[in-house]
Amino acid sequence: MPLTIDEAFQRYQLERPRIQKAAEATAAHLVHHTTRKGITCQVTSRAKEISSFNTKVFQRGYADPWKQVTDKAGIRVVVPHRGQLDPALEVIKESLEVIEVQDHRDTADVDRLQYPRLHIQAVVVDREEDPDGIPYECEIQLRTEAVDLWSRMSHKLLYKPGIAPPPDVSRSLYRLIALVELYDLEVERGVNAMASHPALAHSSQLLGLAERIYGTFTDHPYNTDLSLDVVEVLSHTINDATAYGEQLTQFAEHYRERIARAYTDYGPTSAHFLRHGRYLLASQPESLIIFERLMKARFSLQNAWDNSELPDIMLTDMAQIWGVAL
């Protein structure tokens, strides 16, 4: 028998902490799998606010409010451009039990602007169940960065409870979708052009790989210019960046606790860094490649570093952190 609105509300208050943990676990699961596939994305999660749950139930007049509110757990996956939407969608399909995909990126009405919506309904990882023994579901919103920006702004203006926006405001926001589409196309074109540039492809691929894996450890900002200089040196020790991707991923997974401890002890907020102002590379994504090269190709790394203009102390500090001698 369906729960009443009040019963559903009371249950949601009790269940929300479990739903939040299930959403976080599912988001972490997606981060792991997108990273392994070389997909750059930001993954966030949330359990629906209690007030939002109650408002939605009353506004929609659900006959079975507990079951019909399907976005109790929500996850947002944001990729840099639309060329990564399909690869990210495939990862979601492969790594989760998908119930439904709502793909409204294209519309038959070519003369009508429309929000390019891509939502996936899936069972949370590990099949966490509600009191009725039914696995919780999560609604996954898959977007580009441009669409995410438009969506967040439009939601603030178009969806005020009980207030219909003026037609000119609605029209202006939907006109922006044309710019969103153009922006996504140009970003995708630029990314593809840079990736195929013979002088940049190798280093760019390595840095992108390091950034993706580094993002699973910390979201602390880093110096991109320094990264480019260091990765250029590291690239001389690696012949095939594509094949190296799997090697670095496996290294990061195998030594995850040790790497995490190194970032905690020597990263940008550590006592070592604040006291000495050194260990700069421990705050950079290329540190992962350095740690791996110190284990697998130490002499090649030392030689490449000696032939560069980078300070010797930078590599010496990283070797000290990792516990090897140069």
Protein Blocks (a to p, Z undefined) as FASTA:
>chain_A
ZZdfklmmmmmmmmmmmmmmmmmmmmmmmmmmmmmnopacddddddddfklmmmmmmmno
pablmlmmmklpacddddfblklmmmmmmmmmmmpccfbdcdffbcfblmbccddddddd
dddehiiacfkopacddddddddfklmmmmmmmmmmmmgghiacdfklmmmmmmmmmmmm
mmmmmmmmmmmmmmmmmklmmmmmmmmmmmmmmmmmbccdcdfklmmmmmmmmmmmpfbl
mlmmmmmmmmmmmmmmmmmmmmmmmmmkbmklmmnopaklmmcfklmmmmmmmmmmmmlm
mmmmmmmcbdfklmmmmmmmnopaZZ
